[in-house]
Amino acid sequence: MRTISGVRRWASDLFWAFYPELCPGCGKAAARAKTCFCVRCQSQLLPGDMCFLRENEFTERLWGRIPLESGAALYFFQRRSPLQRALHRLKYHRQAHIGLQLGRLLGGQLKRSPFFRRVEAVVPVPLHPDKQQVRGYNQSALIASGVSEAMGIPAFLGALERRRFSESQTRKRRMERFDNVAEVFVLAQPGAVAGKHILLVDDVLTTGATLEACGRALVSAPDVRLSMATVAIATTRMR
C-alpha cells in the first residue's frame, strides 16, 4: 500500500511526464519540477553552496557594513548563462512562476543549513509601486514567497516600502549604487518584525547597496536579527 507521500510523489512524476514545466534557462522541458532547470542548463550553473559556511563570499561583501547573522546565495551569476536568462524572463517577460521556482530552490537549500534554522520570517526587497505596476509584480516578493513555502515560515511582503522612485541599478557603478538607494526604504510594519530573526531576500547581490539599505531599515525595529539570501551573487569583476 502506497504511503501518502509516495502517492504524491507518483502523482507529481506522472503530471510532469505529460505536462512538463519549461526550463526558464532555455525554454525546454525540465527533468523534474524540483530542479527548475533542465539537465543541460543545470550543468552550466555555478552553485554557491554558501549556506553551509558561516563566512563566505556573500558575508564578506557585507562585512562591517551591517550586523548580519548569516548570508548566502544559491548561484554565482554569469553573463549569458541560463540563470541570467531565467532572471531576465522573470523581471521583464512576466513569467512570475520562475520567481516561485527559484525561491523554492533557495529555501530548500537554506532549510538544510544550520545557520538559517532559526530564521522566523522572510521579507523581500520592495519595488516602488509605480515600477511594480508596470512590471506586474515584485520579483523579489515572488522569490520570498517560494522561500517561505520551502522553509515553512511566514513572508511579510509589506514589511518594507520603497518610499521614493530610484533609477535602475543595472548600469550604475559601485558608488552610484549606494547614492541611488540612500534613504529610499522605510520599515512599514515594525511590529511584525520586532524581536524576530528576519531573512531579507532579493534576486541578485552585486555591491550590496540595496540589501544594506533595506537591512538598516529592518534593524531599526527592536531586537531584530538579520540574515540575507539571494538567488545569485555577482562576481567581483561585475561590481
Secondary structure, DSSP 8 states (H G I E B T S, - for coil): ---HHHHHHHHHHHHHHHS--B-TTTSSB-SSGGG-S-HHHHHH-EE--GGG-SS-HHHHHHTTTS--S-EEEEEE--TTSHHHHHHHHHHHS--HHHHHHHHHHHHHHHHT-TTSTT--EEEE----HHHHHHHSS-HHHHHHHHHHHHHT--B-TTSEEE-S----STT--HHHHHHHHTT-EEES-HHHHTTSEEEEEEEEESSSHHHHHHHHHHTTSTT-EEEEEEEEE--GGG-
